[in-house]
Amino acid sequence: MTPPVLVVRDLEVRLPGRASHVRAVDGVSFEMAPGERVGIVGESGAGKSLTTLALLGLLPRGVSTGAGSSVRIAGGEVVGASETELRRVRGGRVGMVFQDPSSTMTPVRTVGDQLLEVLRQHRDLSGDAARSEAIDLLRSVGLSDPVRTFDDPPHRLSGGMRQRACIALALAGEPDLLVADEATASLDVTVQAQILDLLVHLSITRDVGILMISHDLAVVAETCQRLLVMRAGVVVEAGPVERVLHEPAHPYTRSLLAARPRLEGAIPSRGLDPEAVVGGEPGSVDRSLGEVVLRFDDVGVTYRSGARAAPKEAVRGASLSVYRGDVLGLVGESGSGKSSLVRAAVGVVPLSSGRVWSEGHDIAERRRTDPLGAARCVQLVFQDAAGALDPRQRIGAAIEEVLRLHGSQEPQVDRRVDELLDAVQLERDLRNRFPHELSGGQRQRLGIARGLAVEPQVLILDEPVSALDVSVQARILALLESLRSDLDLTIVLIAHDLAVVRNVCNRVAVMFQGGIVEQGATGRVFDQPSHAHTVDLLSSVPRIERRRGVD
């Protein structure tokens, strides 16, 4: 029989400063055959990423493996190996595809330079032979213009193109095993589908084992053949994907399945007419939809990066009404203009044409004459919760800063901070901690608290749950619904996860190439889409019932 490409036995990972009997990873054992696709799922803190880092000898300083731990890759032992031996494994025997392709690649070097370095180190190729192999690798991962991509720096590539380039880098050393840690979590559904198809194709055609770490059960269901479910450092359930997901034996597995949003099912109605379409001026009342609280009127956004660079039209002729009490989903693939449209509403980017209205006022004009009033019309919570915070500023101070900036008097600030922490269900004693001491879900709640500080009519959230596991995601979405009802809040939710949109949004707008191509009640748009791009988005959504490739 063909020997396994990966054998993990009794893997323990111990954290510094903890008692010896407390382990972040505790006795994990499994193995993989060449070309096999195995998924690892579980909540944040389950031990998935630490298991992955241990496989590559990349554990942080002070974090150690247990005395009886063993990790063998293609027959060679990783635990206890020298740094020289580990360098031969990383990029050679094992390729790694991380979640964020921007942080994986060196921003000041071209894609081609980075590929050539791997080919020199791991395959002893140079000159024309190395360049030819690099271009072939870029072509093999589905990049349509590999020669141009070879000469491009990473920032000139889209998110999907950068992820493909990262996969080419991971393949350059001809690995036996490819480790994909949340490799599609930040991608829209159409690009995600292409990357998943590519990974399955590579496992079949190149006999490369794929170890996929993901919080998305549907992604591993479509892609993997076997599944490990981890909780608190322990594998609580393992087996064929179909058995684990359709006949789960462990209560924790069942809880993960229950927490995931579904593309099929009931739609939040908010009492609105499911056949209604948008219309009306700000402040007007439509009998079926209610009062318009925010309106985009023929909006255009154009980016100009320099005198020599051609201007890029990110949004063109976009018109959209947001009604009081809405939870409006804004969907579309990367580059469709979603973030640019909402950033124009809060003044982060300037309008090149059109207007944004609220309470009968042009928001851009009101921002000049009444900044506080404009801020109370609409607030934006950014996708990267950690990046939006000053890492040197304590949690309480981050909220206080917003309150003082918008006119809160000093005696009220301290009380208001506590009220906002209560509103987003964060413990008050967290106010003295720093952002890095919070979990991803806690940081997202903090971003929402800062957005709520000025009591806006409309809160816009840009991908608030894309990087969170399903149970934390469910809690954040439940929080948004309680805020909407308790505070009479209107919400615009940008998301690439259409199942999330279906479960929480009563209306949806679909963007494509800078324009809004379809909008209406969520049930009507999802169940009877009228635009071809909407159909493409819906057909690309990962499903537990669907499998990719031929096993």
N, C-alpha and C positions, 0 to 999 in steps of 0.2 A: 504494500500500500504506500501511497505518496505520504511522506512525513508531513506533519503539520507545519505551517509557516509561523505560528505563534502558540506558545504554551505558557500559560500563567498558572502558577501553583502557590497557594497559601500566601497571596500577596497581602502584606500589611504596610500601611503608611502611617507613621506616627508624627504628630505635630509637636513643635517645641513648646516647652512650658506646661505640658500636660502630664498627668499621671501616666505611668507606663501601661496601665490597663485600658486607657482611652485611646482608641485608634480611629483615624479618619477613614481608612480603608482597612477592613478586618476580614482576612481570610478569603479573598476573592480568588477563584480558580476557574479557568476556562481555556479552551484551545480553538484554533481556527485552521481549516484546511486551505490550501492554495486556491484562490479564486472565490472563496466563500465570503458572504456579506453578513456581518454580525452587527447588531445594534445594541447600544447601552442607553437606557432611559432612566429617569428619576428626577426628583426635585433638586433645586439648588441645595448644595451641601450634602448630596447623597454620596459623593465620592467619585463621580464620573471623571471629572477633569484630572483629579489627582491620580486616578488609575492610569489615565492616558499619559500623564507626565512621567509616571514611574516606568512605563514601558520604554520610554526614550531616555531615561536617566536625566530628566530635566526637573526633578523636584527642587523647590526653592531651598535656599540655604537654611539649615537647621531642621528641615523635614527629612526623615529617614525611613528606610524600609526595615521590616522586621528581620530577625536573624534567619528565619526559615523561608523567607520569600524567594521566589525564583521566577524570572521572566526569560524565556528562551525565544529568540527570533531567528528563524532559519537555522536552528541548531546551536546558535551562539548565546551564551549567558550574558544578560544585560546587567543584572544586579551585581554590584561589586566590580564591574568592568572599569578599566582605566579610561581617562578622557580621550586618549588617542583611539582606543577601540570604539568608544561611543560615537566619535565623529565619523567613523566608517559606517556605523549603523544608521545614524541620522542622515537623511538625504541619499543614502545608499540602499541599505536593506529596507529602510522604512521611510516613506514620504509623509509629510504632515500638511494638512489643509486646515487652516484656522478659520474662525468665524469672520474676522475682520481682515479682508485682503489688503486694505490700506496700510495696516500696521505690520503686515507680513513682509511687504516689499520695501526696499530702500527707495525713498521718494526722489533722491537726487541722481539715480542711475537708471538707465533705460532697462526695459524688460529683457532685451537681448543680452546686455552685459551681465545681468543676474543669472540668466540661463547659462551663459558661457562659463561663468565661475563654477556652477554645479557640475557641468560637463568636464571641466578640467580636473576638478578635485576627485570626482567619483568614477569617471570613465576614461580619463587620460586623453581626452579629445582636445584639439586646438585647431586654429586656422580655419580654412574653408570647411573642413569636415565638421567642426564644432558648430559653425554658423548654419550649415545645411541641416544638421540634426536639430538645432534649436528651432529653426523655422518649421521643420517637419513636426516637432512637438506641438508648436502653437497651432498648426493646421489640424493635428489629431484631436485637439480639445475643442474644435469647432469654431475657431476664430476665422472670420471670413477673409481678412487681409493680414495674413501672418507676417509678411515682409514689413508692412507699415508698423504693426504691433511690435515687432522686434526692435524698431528704432524709436518707439514711443516711451516716454517716462510714464509711470503708473497713473499720474493724475489726469492724463489725457484719455484714459479708458473709463468706460462705464463700470458700475458695480459688478455686473455680470461678466464683463470682459476681464476685469481684474481677477475675479474668482477663477475664471478659466485659465488665466495666465499663472495663477498660483498652483493650479492643478498640474499645469505643464512643468513648473518648477519641481513639484513633488515627484513627478514621473521621470525627471531628467536622469536620476541615478539608477533607473530601472529597478525600482523597489519590488520586494515580494509582498509588502504590506503597505496600504495607504490608510492613514488615520485621518478621519474627517470629523473635527470637533465643531459642531453647530455650523457646518460649512454653508448652509443655505438659510440660516435664521434671519439674516438681514436682507434677503432678496425677495423681490415680488414674485407672485405665483408663476408667471410665465417663464421668467429666468430660472426660478427654482426648479421647475419641471425640466428645463433643458439640462441643468447641472446634474439632477438626479438621473436622468437618462444617460448622461455621459458617464457617471460613476458606474452604473450597472453595465454599460457597454465595455468599459475598461476591465471590469472584473471578469467578463465573459471572454473578451478577445485577447487580453494580456495575461489572464490567469492571476490577476492581482487581488489579494485579499483586501476587503474593505471593512474597516472597523469604524462604525458611524456612531458618534455621540450626539444625541439630540433630545430636546424636550418635546418635540413634535411627534406624537405617536403615529400620525398618518404618514409622515415622512419615512419613518423606519418600517412601517407596515408595507409601503409600496416598494421599498428598496432592499430590505434585508431578508435573509432566510431564517436566521435565528435571532433571538432577543434575550437580553439580560435586563432585569429590572432591579435597580439598586435603591436602597434606602438606608441612611445612616451608616454608610460604608460597607453594607452587606448586600450580597445578591440574594434577594428574597424570592425570586422566581426566574426560571430560565427554561427555554425550549423553543420549538418552531414558532415562528411569528403567528401563524394562523391559530395555533392552540393557545398561546399566551394571551392574544388579544380578543379572541372569540370565546374562549373558555378559561378565563383567568382563575387560578386557584388561590391566589393570595389576596387578602382584603385590600392591601395597598395598591396592587395592580388595578383592582376594580375601582378604587377611589380615583386613580389617575384617569381611567377611561371615563368615569362619570363627570370629571371636571372639564374635559375638553369640549370646546364649542363645536357645534355640528352645523354643516352647511344645509342640512335638511331640517325641517321642523317649523315651529311657530315663529312668527315675526312680531316684535313689539309694535303695537298699533298706535298707542297714544290717542286712540279714538279718532284717527284720521281716515279719510276716504281712501281706500287702496288704489283707486283709479285716478286720483287727483294728480295734476301736474303743477309745476311751480308757476308763479305769476304774481303781479302786484308790486306796488311801490312800498318803500319803507314806511312803516306805520299804518299801512292799509290793512284791511281785514278781508281774507278770502273765507267764504262760508265753510269750506271744507278743511282749510289749512290753518287759518288763524292769522295772527299779526306777524308781519315781516319785521324781524329785528336786525337783520344784516343782509345787505344785498350787494352782489358783485355785478356791475353793469358794464358789459363789453370790455372787460379788463384785459390788458396786455402787459406783459413783463418781458423786457429785453435786457440781456446782460452784454456789457461792452468791456472787454478785458484789456483793451489797448488800441492805439491808433491804427496798428497794422492788422489786428485780428478782426475777422468778420463778426458783427454782432450776432448773438444767439437769441432767438425768440423762444423763450421758455413757456410763455402763456400767450394765447391769442384769442381775442373775442370771447372771453369766458363770462357768461352771465348765469347767476345762481342766486336764489333767494333762500334764506334761512329763517324758519318760523319759530315763534316763541314755543318753548317746550320741546323742540326737535332734539333728537340725537341723530344727526346727519352724518352718514358715512361717505368719505371721499376716497375713491379707490382708483387704481390705474397702475400701470407698470412703472418702473424707475424711469425718470426723465419725462414723464407725462405732464408735469407741471403742478402736481398737488402741493408740494411744499412752497413753491414760488408763489402760488395763488394766495395761500393763507398768510405767508410772510408779508405780502403786499398789504393785507388787511391791517397788520399791526405796525407797518412802517419800516420793517427790517429791510425790504427792498423797495425801490421806487416804482411807481406805475409808469409805463411808457404810453399807455392809452387807457381810456375808460375811467370809472370811478367806483369807489366803495362807499356805501351809504349805511348809516345807522341813526335811528331816531330822527330821520329826516335831514340829517347833516352829512355833508361830505367829510369822511373821517380824516382825510389828509389835511383839509382846511382846519378842521376842529383840533387836530393835533398841534397846529401852529398857534391857535388862539386859546385853546382850553385843553392842555395836555392831560390833566387829571380826568376831565370828562371823557376824552377819547380813550384813555386807559380803561375806564369803567365800561366802555362799550364792548371791548373785546380784548382777551388775553390769550397768549400762546404758550403752551407747555412743549418744550423741545423734545425730540426723540432721545437724545443722549442725556439722560438725567445726570450722570456724573460729570459730563463735560460742561453742563450749564451751571455748575456750582464751583465756587472758589474752594479748592482743597484745603486752604489754610484757615477757612472761616467756619466757625461752629454752626450747628444747625439753627439754633435760635437766632444767631446774628444774621444768618442768611434770610430769614423771614423778616426780622426787624428792619433790615436794610430796605426791603420793598415797602414796608409800611411807612417808614420815615420819608422815603423818596416821594411818596404820594400823599403826604400831608398829615399823617396820623400824629396826634399830640403825644408827648412823652409818657404821661400817666396812663395812656390807653394802650401803649405798645406792648407791654409785658402781658397784660390780660389778653390782648388780641392774639398774640403768639400762641398762648395756651389754647384759645378757642380754635385756631386753625389746625393745630396738632390734633385736637379732639375731632375736628371735622373730617380729617383724612385718616383717622384711627391710628395715629402714632402716639406712643407713650410720651408723656411730658418730660420725662427724665432724659429723653434723647436730645433735648435742645442743647446740651453741653458736649455732645459728641461731634466728631468731624465726619464729612461725607464718606471717607473710606471705611469708617466703622459701621456703616449701614449696609444692609443687603440691597440687591437690585430693586426689589419691590418697595423697600422703605425709601430708597432714593427717589423712586417714581412718585410715591405719595408726597414726598417733600416738594417735588416740582409742582405737583397739583396744588399744594398748600400755598406756595408762592404765587401761583396763578390766581388763586382765589382771594389773595390778600386785599385787592382793591374792589372786591365784590362786583366782578364784571357781569354783564348780561349774557355774553357768549364766551365760552371757554373752548379754545381749539387745542386739541391734543394730537401731536404728530408722532404716530407709531408708539403709543405709550406702553404696549405690552409685547412688542415683537421679540424682545430678548429675554422674556420671562418664561419660566416653566408653567405648565398648565394650571397647577393649583394656585400659584401666586397670581397668574393671569386672571383666573376666575375671581379672586378676591378684589383685584383692582377694578375689574369690570362691574362687580357688585357695588363697589364704592362709588363709581361714577353714576350708577343708577340711583343710589340713595342721595347723592349730592344733587342730581337733577330734580328729584322730587322734593327734597327738603329745602333747597335754596332757590327754587323756581329758576333753575339754570338751563340755558340752552347750550348744547354741546355739538361741536364739529369734530369728528373722529377720523383722522387719516390712518388708514391701515392697509397692509397688503394681505392680511389674513381675512379672506371673505367670510369664513365661518364666524369670526368675531363680529364682523359687520352684521351678518344675518341675525345674530343672537342679541345684539344690543341696539341696533339702529332702526328707526322707523322709516327713514328715507335714505336714499343713496344717490350719489352723483358719480358718474364714471368719466374719467379723463383719459384722453389719448392724444399724443402729439400736441400738447398744449391747449387743447380745446375740450369742452364738456360735450361728450357725444351722446350721453343718455342720463336721465335723471327721473326720479319718481319714487313711489312707495317701494320699500325694499322687496316685499313679496312679489310685486309686479315685475320689477327689474330682474330679480333673480330667477323667477319661475317662467317668465315670458320675455327674455331679453330681445330687444329690437335691433341692437347694433352688433356687428360682427366681432368687435373687440370685446364687448361684454361676454359674448359666447366663448371667446378664447380664454378670458380670465377664468370663467366658471369651469371650463373643461380642464384647466391646468391645476385646479385645487387638489392637493394630495388627499386620498381617501383610504381609509383602513381596508376597504373591500377590494382595492385595486392593487395589482402587482405589476412591476416593471420588469422587462427582460424575460428570458426563458431560463428556468431553473433546470 
